[in-house]
Amino acid sequence: MDREDIYIKTEKATDEIQNRKYRLPQAMRSLLIMIDGTKTIGAYLDQAVALGDVSKMLIELEKQGFIQRSSEASRTRVSTPHEGKPLETADPGKAPAKTGGGMIDLGTLFTPASEQKNKKEKN
């Protein structure tokens, strides 16, 4: 167990936290709730001493599928259709793109107010 690794919660963890579905012992459940995907294992080992053997609990939570190391999550993550493609940028001189489906062209939200005023005056 590397103290610099970071754990994240799985869907199983969310189910336990919301519904107590798996009836984890209170100390393990408390540790599970503390895991936020930003703190290192070392931080939990140092901060949660009052809960008991934190190292043993982390190993057990990982073994049972409640948590996983964030590096493993990125390897098993499903890619989205637009992943790796450059984002289209809005040209302030052009009319907002029709996106359909009730979507908003975010480019128009970031146009300076002076440009928006000039556009309105021209129309």
N, CA, C and O atoms as a GROMACS GRO file, in nm:
protein
  492
    1MET      N    1   0.086  -0.118   0.000
    1MET     CA    2   0.000   0.000   0.000
    1MET      C    3   0.090   0.123   0.000
    1MET      O    4   0.167   0.144   0.094
    2ASP      N    5   0.080   0.203  -0.104
    2ASP     CA    6   0.160   0.324  -0.117
    2ASP      C    7   0.086   0.441  -0.052
    2ASP      O    8  -0.029   0.469  -0.085
    3ARG      N    9   0.152   0.509   0.038
    3ARG     CA   10   0.090   0.621   0.111
    3ARG      C   11   0.048   0.735   0.018
    3ARG      O   12  -0.037   0.816   0.056
    4GLU      N   13   0.104   0.742  -0.102
    4GLU     CA   14   0.072   0.851  -0.195
    4GLU      C   15  -0.045   0.817  -0.289
    4GLU      O   16  -0.093   0.905  -0.361
    5ASP      N   17  -0.090   0.693  -0.288
    5ASP     CA   18  -0.204   0.655  -0.372
    5ASP      C   19  -0.331   0.724  -0.321
    5ASP      O   20  -0.340   0.764  -0.205
    6ILE      N   21  -0.427   0.736  -0.409
    6ILE     CA   22  -0.555   0.799  -0.375
    6ILE      C   23  -0.666   0.701  -0.407
    6ILE      O   24  -0.669   0.641  -0.514
    7TYR      N   25  -0.757   0.685  -0.312
    7TYR     CA   26  -0.873   0.598  -0.332
    7TYR      C   27  -0.994   0.682  -0.374
    7TYR      O   28  -1.010   0.797  -0.334
    8ILE      N   29  -1.078   0.620  -0.456
    8ILE     CA   30  -1.208   0.678  -0.489
    8ILE      C   31  -1.315   0.575  -0.458
    8ILE      O   32  -1.288   0.455  -0.451
    9LYS      N   33  -1.437   0.622  -0.439
    9LYS     CA   34  -1.550   0.534  -0.409
    9LYS      C   35  -1.604   0.473  -0.537
    9LYS      O   36  -1.596   0.533  -0.645
   10THR      N   37  -1.658   0.353  -0.525
   10THR     CA   38  -1.724   0.288  -0.636
   10THR      C   39  -1.876   0.305  -0.620
   10THR      O   40  -1.922   0.361  -0.521
   11GLU      N   41  -1.950   0.258  -0.718
   11GLU     CA   42  -2.097   0.262  -0.707
   11GLU      C   43  -2.145   0.182  -0.587
   11GLU      O   44  -2.243   0.218  -0.522
   12LYS      N   45  -2.075   0.074  -0.558
   12LYS     CA   46  -2.110  -0.010  -0.442
   12LYS      C   47  -2.099   0.072  -0.314
   12LYS      O   48  -2.182   0.059  -0.224
   13ALA      N   49  -1.997   0.157  -0.305
   13ALA     CA   50  -1.979   0.243  -0.188
   13ALA      C   51  -2.094   0.341  -0.175
   13ALA      O   52  -2.146   0.362  -0.066
   14THR      N   53  -2.134   0.400  -0.285
   14THR     CA   54  -2.245   0.495  -0.284
   14THR      C   55  -2.372   0.426  -0.235
   14THR      O   56  -2.450   0.482  -0.158
   15ASP      N   57  -2.393   0.304  -0.281
   15ASP     CA   58  -2.510   0.227  -0.238
   15ASP      C   59  -2.505   0.199  -0.088
   15ASP      O   60  -2.607   0.206  -0.021
   16GLU      N   61  -2.388   0.168  -0.036
   16GLU     CA   62  -2.373   0.144   0.108
   16GLU      C   63  -2.399   0.271   0.187
   16GLU      O   64  -2.468   0.268   0.289
   17ILE      N   65  -2.344   0.381   0.141
   17ILE     CA   66  -2.359   0.507   0.215
   17ILE      C   67  -2.505   0.554   0.215
   17ILE      O   68  -2.555   0.599   0.318
   18GLN      N   69  -2.572   0.542   0.102
   18GLN     CA   70  -2.710   0.589   0.092
   18GLN      C   71  -2.811   0.494   0.156
   18GLN      O   72  -2.907   0.539   0.218
   19ASN      N   73  -2.789   0.363   0.142
   19ASN     CA   74  -2.891   0.267   0.182
   19ASN      C   75  -2.849   0.167   0.288
   19ASN      O   76  -2.930   0.087   0.334
   20ARG      N   77  -2.722   0.172   0.329
   20ARG     CA   78  -2.666   0.074   0.425
   20ARG      C   79  -2.691  -0.069   0.378
   20ARG      O   80  -2.715  -0.160   0.458
   21LYS      N   81  -2.686  -0.088   0.248
   21LYS     CA   82  -2.718  -0.216   0.186
   21LYS      C   83  -2.628  -0.330   0.233
   21LYS      O   84  -2.676  -0.442   0.251
   22TYR      N   85  -2.499  -0.302   0.252
   22TYR     CA   86  -2.405  -0.409   0.283
   22TYR      C   87  -2.373  -0.419   0.432
   22TYR      O   88  -2.295  -0.505   0.474
   23ARG      N   89  -2.430  -0.332   0.511
   23ARG     CA   90  -2.418  -0.333   0.657
   23ARG      C   91  -2.273  -0.343   0.705
   23ARG      O   92  -2.237  -0.431   0.784
   24LEU      N   93  -2.193  -0.251   0.657
   24LEU     CA   94  -2.053  -0.245   0.700
   24LEU      C   95  -2.046  -0.210   0.848
   24LEU      O   96  -2.132  -0.139   0.900
   25PRO      N   97  -1.943  -0.259   0.917
   25PRO     CA   98  -1.922  -0.215   1.056
   25PRO      C   99  -1.905  -0.063   1.060
   25PRO      O  100  -1.856  -0.004   0.964
   26GLN      N  101  -1.945   0.000   1.170
   26GLN     CA  102  -1.949   0.146   1.178
   26GLN      C  103  -1.814   0.211   1.148
   26GLN      O  104  -1.809   0.312   1.077
   27ALA      N  105  -1.705   0.156   1.199
   27ALA     CA  106  -1.574   0.217   1.175
   27ALA      C  107  -1.539   0.213   1.026
   27ALA      O  108  -1.487   0.311   0.973
   28MET      N  109  -1.567   0.102   0.959
   28MET     CA  110  -1.539   0.092   0.815
   28MET      C  111  -1.628   0.186   0.737
   28MET      O  112  -1.584   0.248   0.640
   29ARG      N  113  -1.752   0.196   0.777
   29ARG     CA  114  -1.846   0.285   0.709
   29ARG      C  115  -1.802   0.430   0.724
   29ARG      O  116  -1.810   0.509   0.630
   30SER      N  117  -1.758   0.466   0.844
   30SER     CA  118  -1.709   0.603   0.869
   30SER      C  119  -1.588   0.633   0.782
   30SER      O  120  -1.579   0.742   0.725
   31LEU      N  121  -1.496   0.538   0.771
   31LEU     CA  122  -1.380   0.557   0.685
   31LEU      C  123  -1.423   0.570   0.539
   31LEU      O  124  -1.372   0.654   0.466
   32LEU      N  125  -1.518   0.487   0.498
   32LEU     CA  126  -1.568   0.493   0.360
   32LEU      C  127  -1.627   0.630   0.330
   32LEU      O  128  -1.605   0.685   0.222
   33ILE      N  129  -1.701   0.685   0.423
   33ILE     CA  130  -1.760   0.817   0.405
   33ILE      C  131  -1.652   0.924   0.392
   33ILE      O  132  -1.670   1.020   0.317
   34MET      N  133  -1.541   0.908   0.463
   34MET     CA  134  -1.432   1.006   0.458
   34MET      C  135  -1.361   1.008   0.323
   34MET      O  136  -1.306   1.112   0.284
   35ILE      N  137  -1.361   0.898   0.252
   35ILE     CA  138  -1.286   0.889   0.126
   35ILE      C  139  -1.351   0.981   0.024
   35ILE      O  140  -1.469   0.969  -0.008
   36ASP      N  141  -1.269   1.075  -0.028
   36ASP     CA  142  -1.324   1.177  -0.116
   36ASP      C  143  -1.256   1.188  -0.251
   36ASP      O  144  -1.291   1.275  -0.331
   37GLY      N  145  -1.160   1.100  -0.279
   37GLY     CA  146  -1.094   1.102  -0.409
   37GLY      C  147  -0.986   1.207  -0.422
   37GLY      O  148  -0.930   1.224  -0.531
   38THR      N  149  -0.954   1.279  -0.314
   38THR     CA  150  -0.849   1.380  -0.320
   38THR      C  151  -0.737   1.355  -0.219
   38THR      O  152  -0.622   1.390  -0.246
   39LYS      N  153  -0.768   1.295  -0.107
   39LYS     CA  154  -0.667   1.271  -0.003
   39LYS      C  155  -0.590   1.142  -0.032
   39LYS      O  156  -0.643   1.047  -0.089
   40THR      N  157  -0.464   1.143   0.008
   40THR     CA  158  -0.381   1.024  -0.010
   40THR      C  159  -0.412   0.921   0.099
   40THR      O  160  -0.473   0.953   0.201
   41ILE      N  161  -0.369   0.800   0.074
   41ILE     CA  162  -0.384   0.693   0.174
   41ILE      C  163  -0.313   0.736   0.303
   41ILE      O  164  -0.364   0.712   0.413
   42GLY      N  165  -0.198   0.798   0.289
   42GLY     CA  166  -0.124   0.844   0.406
   42GLY      C  167  -0.205   0.940   0.491
   42GLY      O  168  -0.197   0.935   0.614
   43ALA      N  169  -0.283   1.025   0.429
   43ALA     CA  170  -0.367   1.119   0.504
   43ALA      C  171  -0.469   1.044   0.588
   43ALA      O  172  -0.492   1.079   0.703
   44TYR      N  173  -0.530   0.940   0.531
   44TYR     CA  174  -0.628   0.862   0.608
   44TYR      C  175  -0.560   0.786   0.720
   44TYR      O  176  -0.614   0.776   0.830
   45LEU      N  177  -0.441   0.733   0.694
   45LEU     CA  178  -0.367   0.660   0.798
   45LEU      C  179  -0.334   0.753   0.914
   45LEU      O  180  -0.335   0.710   1.030
   46ASP      N  181  -0.307   0.880   0.885
   46ASP     CA  182  -0.273   0.977   0.989
   46ASP      C  183  -0.396   1.035   1.058
   46ASP      O  184  -0.393   1.057   1.179
   47GLN      N  185  -0.503   1.059   0.984
   47GLN     CA  186  -0.619   1.132   1.037
   47GLN      C  187  -0.725   1.044   1.102
   47GLN      O  188  -0.799   1.091   1.188
   48ALA      N  189  -0.734   0.919   1.062
   48ALA     CA  190  -0.844   0.834   1.109
   48ALA      C  191  -0.799   0.729   1.210
   48ALA      O  192  -0.861   0.623   1.221
   49VAL      N  193  -0.694   0.757   1.282
   49VAL     CA  194  -0.638   0.662   1.378
   49VAL      C  195  -0.743   0.618   1.481
   49VAL      O  196  -0.743   0.503   1.523
   50ALA      N  197  -0.831   0.707   1.519
   50ALA     CA  198  -0.933   0.676   1.620
   50ALA      C  199  -1.028   0.565   1.575
   50ALA      O  200  -1.094   0.502   1.658
   51LEU      N  201  -1.036   0.541   1.444
   51LEU     CA  202  -1.128   0.437   1.394
   51LEU      C  203  -1.074   0.296   1.412
   51LEU      O  204  -1.149   0.199   1.405
   52GLY      N  205  -0.945   0.285   1.435
   52GLY     CA  206  -0.885   0.152   1.450
   52GLY      C  207  -0.773   0.133   1.349
   52GLY      O  208  -0.702   0.227   1.315
   53ASP      N  209  -0.757   0.009   1.301
   53ASP     CA  210  -0.652  -0.024   1.206
   53ASP      C  211  -0.695   0.021   1.066
   53ASP      O  212  -0.755  -0.055   0.990
   54VAL      N  213  -0.664   0.145   1.033
   54VAL     CA  214  -0.707   0.206   0.908
   54VAL      C  215  -0.651   0.130   0.788
   54VAL      O  216  -0.722   0.110   0.688
   55SER      N  217  -0.527   0.089   0.797
   55SER     CA  218  -0.464   0.015   0.687
   55SER      C  219  -0.543  -0.112   0.656
   55SER      O  220  -0.571  -0.141   0.540
   56LYS      N  221  -0.577  -0.185   0.758
   56LYS     CA  222  -0.653  -0.310   0.741
   56LYS      C  223  -0.792  -0.281   0.682
   56LYS      O  224  -0.840  -0.354   0.596
   57MET      N  225  -0.855  -0.173   0.730
   57MET     CA  226  -0.989  -0.139   0.680
   57MET      C  227  -0.984  -0.097   0.534
   57MET      O  228  -1.072  -0.134   0.456
   58LEU      N  229  -0.882  -0.020   0.494
   58LEU     CA  230  -0.869   0.022   0.355
   58LEU      C  231  -0.850  -0.100   0.264
   58LEU      O  232  -0.909  -0.108   0.156
   59ILE      N  233  -0.767  -0.193   0.308
   59ILE     CA  234  -0.745  -0.315   0.230
   59ILE      C  235  -0.876  -0.391   0.215
   59ILE      O  236  -0.907  -0.440   0.107
   60GLU      N  237  -0.952  -0.402   0.322
   60GLU     CA  238  -1.078  -0.475   0.318
   60GLU      C  239  -1.182  -0.403   0.231
   60GLU      O  240  -1.254  -0.468   0.155
   61LEU      N  241  -1.190  -0.270   0.240
   61LEU     CA  242  -1.283  -0.196   0.156
   61LEU      C  243  -1.248  -0.212   0.008
   61LEU      O  244  -1.337  -0.223  -0.076
   62GLU      N  245  -1.120  -0.213  -0.023
   62GLU     CA  246  -1.077  -0.233  -0.161
   62GLU      C  247  -1.108  -0.376  -0.206
   62GLU      O  248  -1.158  -0.397  -0.317
   63LYS      N  249  -1.078  -0.470  -0.123
   63LYS     CA  250  -1.102  -0.612  -0.154
   63LYS      C  251  -1.251  -0.639  -0.181
   63LYS      O  252  -1.285  -0.718  -0.269
   64GLN      N  253  -1.338  -0.574  -0.104
   64GLN     CA  254  -1.482  -0.594  -0.119
   64GLN      C  255  -1.542  -0.507  -0.230
   64GLN      O  256  -1.662  -0.517  -0.257
   65GLY      N  257  -1.462  -0.422  -0.294
   65GLY     CA  258  -1.511  -0.344  -0.407
   65GLY      C  259  -1.579  -0.213  -0.372
   65GLY      O  260  -1.651  -0.157  -0.455
   66PHE      N  261  -1.556  -0.162  -0.250
   66PHE     CA  262  -1.615  -0.034  -0.213
   66PHE      C  263  -1.530   0.084  -0.259
   66PHE      O  264  -1.582   0.193  -0.284
   67ILE      N  265  -1.400   0.062  -0.270
   67ILE     CA  266  -1.308   0.167  -0.314
   67ILE      C  267  -1.210   0.108  -0.414
   67ILE      O  268  -1.190  -0.014  -0.420
   68GLN      N  269  -1.150   0.196  -0.492
   68GLN     CA  270  -1.043   0.154  -0.581
   68GLN      C  271  -0.944   0.268  -0.594
   68GLN      O  272  -0.979   0.385  -0.575
   69ARG      N  273  -0.822   0.234  -0.626
   69ARG     CA  274  -0.720   0.338  -0.643
   69ARG      C  275  -0.755   0.420  -0.766
   69ARG      O  276  -0.800   0.365  -0.867
   70SER      N  277  -0.735   0.549  -0.759
   70SER     CA  278  -0.776   0.636  -0.870
   70SER      C  279  -0.704   0.601  -0.999
   70SER      O  280  -0.760   0.621  -1.107
   71SER      N  281  -0.582   0.551  -0.993
   71SER     CA  282  -0.511   0.511  -1.115
   71SER      C  283  -0.580   0.394  -1.183
   71SER      O  284  -0.581   0.386  -1.306
   72GLU      N  285  -0.639   0.302  -1.105
   72GLU     CA  286  -0.714   0.191  -1.162
   72GLU      C  287  -0.843   0.240  -1.225
   72GLU      O  288  -0.886   0.187  -1.328
   73ALA      N  289  -0.906   0.340  -1.164
   73ALA     CA  290  -1.032   0.393  -1.217
   73ALA      C  291  -1.009   0.455  -1.353
   73ALA      O  292  -1.093   0.440  -1.443
   74SER      N  293  -0.898   0.524  -1.372
   74SER     CA  294  -0.874   0.588  -1.501
   74SER      C  295  -0.844   0.484  -1.608
   74SER      O  296  -0.872   0.509  -1.726
   75ARG      N  297  -0.788   0.369  -1.571
   75ARG     CA  298  -0.762   0.264  -1.669
   75ARG      C  299  -0.890   0.192  -1.710
   75ARG      O  300  -0.901   0.146  -1.823
   76THR      N  301  -0.988   0.183  -1.619
   76THR     CA  302  -1.111   0.111  -1.648
   76THR      C  303  -1.223   0.203  -1.693
   76THR      O  304  -1.332   0.156  -1.725
   77ARG      N  305  -1.197   0.334  -1.697
   77ARG     CA  306  -1.298   0.432  -1.733
   77ARG      C  307  -1.341   0.414  -1.878
   77ARG      O  308  -1.257   0.388  -1.965
   78VAL      N  309  -1.467   0.428  -1.903
   78VAL     CA  310  -1.520   0.420  -2.039
   78VAL      C  311  -1.502   0.554  -2.106
   78VAL      O  312  -1.537   0.657  -2.047
   79SER      N  313  -1.449   0.555  -2.226
   79SER     CA  314  -1.428   0.683  -2.294
   79SER      C  315  -1.558   0.733  -2.354
   79SER      O  316  -1.646   0.655  -2.392
   80THR      N  317  -1.569   0.864  -2.361
   80THR     CA  318  -1.688   0.926  -2.417
   80THR      C  319  -1.667   0.944  -2.567
   80THR      O  320  -1.553   0.946  -2.613
   81PRO      N  321  -1.775   0.959  -2.645
   81PRO     CA  322  -1.762   0.972  -2.790
   81PRO      C  323  -1.675   1.087  -2.835
   81PRO      O  324  -1.610   1.077  -2.938
   82HIS      N  325  -1.672   1.198  -2.760
   82HIS     CA  326  -1.597   1.315  -2.802
   82HIS      C  327  -1.458   1.322  -2.739
   82HIS      O  328  -1.385   1.418  -2.760
   83GLU      N  329  -1.421   1.220  -2.662
   83GLU     CA  330  -1.291   1.223  -2.595
   83GLU      C  331  -1.178   1.225  -2.696
   83GLU      O  332  -1.180   1.150  -2.794
   84GLY      N  333  -1.083   1.309  -2.673
   84GLY     CA  334  -0.967   1.318  -2.759
   84GLY      C  335  -0.986   1.409  -2.879
   84GLY      O  336  -0.890   1.439  -2.950
   85LYS      N  337  -1.108   1.454  -2.903
   85LYS     CA  338  -1.134   1.545  -3.015
   85LYS      C  339  -1.128   1.688  -2.964
   85LYS      O  340  -1.170   1.714  -2.852
   86PRO      N  341  -1.076   1.780  -3.044
   86PRO     CA  342  -1.072   1.919  -2.998
   86PRO      C  343  -1.213   1.976  -2.986
   86PRO      O  344  -1.302   1.944  -3.065
   87LEU      N  345  -1.231   2.061  -2.887
   87LEU     CA  346  -1.360   2.126  -2.869
   87LEU      C  347  -1.375   2.236  -2.972
   87LEU      O  348  -1.279   2.307  -3.003
   88GLU      N  349  -1.495   2.250  -3.025
   88GLU     CA  350  -1.521   2.358  -3.121
   88GLU      C  351  -1.537   2.487  -3.043
   88GLU      O  352  -1.605   2.490  -2.940
   89THR      N  353  -1.476   2.592  -3.092
   89THR     CA  354  -1.489   2.721  -3.024
   89THR      C  355  -1.585   2.808  -3.103
   89THR      O  356  -1.593   2.801  -3.226
   90ALA      N  357  -1.656   2.889  -3.031
   90ALA     CA  358  -1.752   2.979  -3.095
   90ALA      C  359  -1.680   3.104  -3.144
   90ALA      O  360  -1.597   3.160  -3.072
   91ASP      N  361  -1.712   3.146  -3.264
   91ASP     CA  362  -1.658   3.270  -3.320
   91ASP      C  363  -1.755   3.380  -3.284
   91ASP      O  364  -1.871   3.377  -3.326
   92PRO      N  365  -1.710   3.481  -3.204
   92PRO     CA  366  -1.802   3.585  -3.160
   92PRO      C  367  -1.868   3.660  -3.276
   92PRO      O  368  -1.973   3.720  -3.256
   93GLY      N  369  -1.808   3.659  -3.396
   93GLY     CA  370  -1.864   3.730  -3.509
   93GLY      C  371  -1.975   3.654  -3.579
   93GLY      O  372  -2.045   3.710  -3.663
   94LYS      N  373  -1.992   3.528  -3.545
   94LYS     CA  374  -2.093   3.445  -3.611
   94LYS      C  375  -2.214   3.429  -3.520
   94LYS      O  376  -2.207   3.446  -3.398
   95ALA      N  377  -2.326   3.397  -3.582
   95ALA     CA  378  -2.447   3.372  -3.505
   95ALA      C  379  -2.428   3.245  -3.424
   95ALA      O  380  -2.353   3.157  -3.464
   96PRO      N  381  -2.495   3.233  -3.310
   96PRO     CA  382  -2.484   3.113  -3.229
   96PRO      C  383  -2.522   2.989  -3.310
   96PRO      O  384  -2.616   2.991  -3.391
   97ALA      N  385  -2.447   2.883  -3.287
   97ALA     CA  386  -2.472   2.759  -3.360
   97ALA      C  387  -2.602   2.697  -3.313
   97ALA      O  388  -2.636   2.702  -3.195
   98LYS      N  389  -2.674   2.638  -3.406
   98LYS     CA  390  -2.795   2.564  -3.372
   98LYS      C  391  -2.750   2.428  -3.322
   98LYS      O  392  -2.687   2.351  -3.395
   99THR      N  393  -2.782   2.397  -3.196
   99THR     CA  394  -2.736   2.272  -3.139
   99THR      C  395  -2.847   2.169  -3.130
   99THR      O  396  -2.818   2.050  -3.124
  100GLY      N  397  -2.970   2.211  -3.129
  100GLY     CA  398  -3.082   2.117  -3.119
  100GLY      C  399  -3.089   2.055  -2.980
  100GLY      O  400  -2.996   2.070  -2.901
  101GLY      N  401  -3.196   1.988  -2.953
  101GLY     CA  402  -3.211   1.917  -2.827
  101GLY      C  403  -3.210   2.006  -2.705
  101GLY      O  404  -3.184   1.959  -2.595
  102GLY      N  405  -3.239   2.135  -2.722
  102GLY     CA  406  -3.245   2.224  -2.606
  102GLY      C  407  -3.109   2.263  -2.552
  102GLY      O  408  -3.099   2.315  -2.441
  103MET      N  409  -3.003   2.240  -2.628
  103MET     CA  410  -2.869   2.272  -2.582
  103MET      C  411  -2.841   2.421  -2.604
  103MET      O  412  -2.897   2.482  -2.695
  104ILE      N  413  -2.756   2.476  -2.524
  104ILE     CA  414  -2.719   2.616  -2.532
  104ILE      C  415  -2.578   2.626  -2.589
  104ILE      O  416  -2.491   2.548  -2.551
  105ASP      N  417  -2.555   2.721  -2.679
  105ASP     CA  418  -2.421   2.747  -2.730
  105ASP      C  419  -2.348   2.827  -2.624
  105ASP      O  420  -2.373   2.946  -2.606
  106LEU      N  421  -2.255   2.762  -2.553
  106LEU     CA  422  -2.185   2.826  -2.443
  106LEU      C  423  -2.097   2.941  -2.489
  106LEU      O  424  -2.062   3.028  -2.409
  107GLY      N  425  -2.060   2.942  -2.616
  107GLY     CA  426  -1.978   3.051  -2.668
  107GLY      C  427  -2.045   3.186  -2.653
  107GLY      O  428  -1.977   3.286  -2.632
  108THR      N  429  -2.177   3.189  -2.662
  108THR     CA  430  -2.247   3.317  -2.649
  108THR      C  431  -2.250   3.364  -2.504
  108THR      O  432  -2.268   3.483  -2.478
  109LEU      N  433  -2.232   3.274  -2.411
  109LEU     CA  434  -2.231   3.314  -2.270
  109LEU      C  435  -2.103   3.388  -2.232
  109LEU      O  436  -2.100   3.463  -2.135
  110PHE      N  437  -1.998   3.366  -2.309
  110PHE     CA  438  -1.869   3.423  -2.274
  110PHE      C  439  -1.828   3.537  -2.367
  110PHE      O  440  -1.712   3.577  -2.368
  111THR      N  441  -1.922   3.590  -2.442
  111THR     CA  442  -1.895   3.705  -2.528
  111THR      C  443  -1.902   3.829  -2.441
  111THR      O  444  -1.998   3.846  -2.366
  112PRO      N  445  -1.802   3.917  -2.450
  112PRO     CA  446  -1.806   4.039  -2.368
  112PRO      C  447  -1.935   4.117  -2.389
  112PRO      O  448  -1.992   4.117  -2.499
  113ALA      N  449  -1.981   4.181  -2.285
  113ALA     CA  450  -2.107   4.256  -2.289
  113ALA      C  451  -2.108   4.361  -2.400
  113ALA      O  452  -2.211   4.383  -2.463
  114SER      N  453  -1.994   4.426  -2.424
  114SER     CA  454  -1.990   4.530  -2.527
  114SER      C  455  -2.017   4.470  -2.665
  114SER      O  456  -2.086   4.532  -2.746
  115GLU      N  457  -1.965   4.351  -2.692
  115GLU     CA  458  -1.991   4.286  -2.821
  115GLU      C  459  -2.137   4.245  -2.833
  115GLU      O  460  -2.196   4.257  -2.940
  116GLN      N  461  -2.195   4.197  -2.723
  116GLN     CA  462  -2.336   4.158  -2.726
  116GLN      C  463  -2.423   4.281  -2.753
  116GLN      O  464  -2.520   4.273  -2.827
  117LYS      N  465  -2.388   4.395  -2.692
  117LYS     CA  466  -2.464   4.518  -2.713
  117LYS      C  467  -2.454   4.562  -2.859
  117LYS      O  468  -2.554   4.601  -2.919
  118ASN      N  469  -2.334   4.556  -2.915
  118ASN     CA  470  -2.314   4.594  -3.056
  118ASN      C  471  -2.395   4.504  -3.148
  118ASN      O  472  -2.453   4.553  -3.245
  119LYS      N  473  -2.401   4.376  -3.120
  119LYS     CA  474  -2.479   4.282  -3.202
  119LYS      C  475  -2.626   4.318  -3.199
  119LYS      O  476  -2.693   4.315  -3.302
  120LYS      N  477  -2.676   4.352  -3.080
  120LYS     CA  478  -2.817   4.386  -3.066
  120LYS      C  479  -2.850   4.514  -3.142
  120LYS      O  480  -2.957   4.525  -3.202
  121GLU      N  481  -2.759   4.610  -3.139
  121GLU     CA  482  -2.782   4.737  -3.208
  121GLU      C  483  -2.783   4.717  -3.359
  121GLU      O  484  -2.858   4.786  -3.429
  122LYS      N  485  -2.702   4.624  -3.410
  122LYS     CA  486  -2.698   4.597  -3.554
  122LYS      C  487  -2.825   4.528  -3.601
  122LYS      O  488  -2.868   4.548  -3.715
  123ASN      N  489  -2.884   4.447  -3.516
  123ASN     CA  490  -3.004   4.371  -3.553
  123ASN      C  491  -3.122   4.457  -3.534
  123ASN      O  492  -3.234   4.414  -3.560
   0.00000   0.00000   0.00000
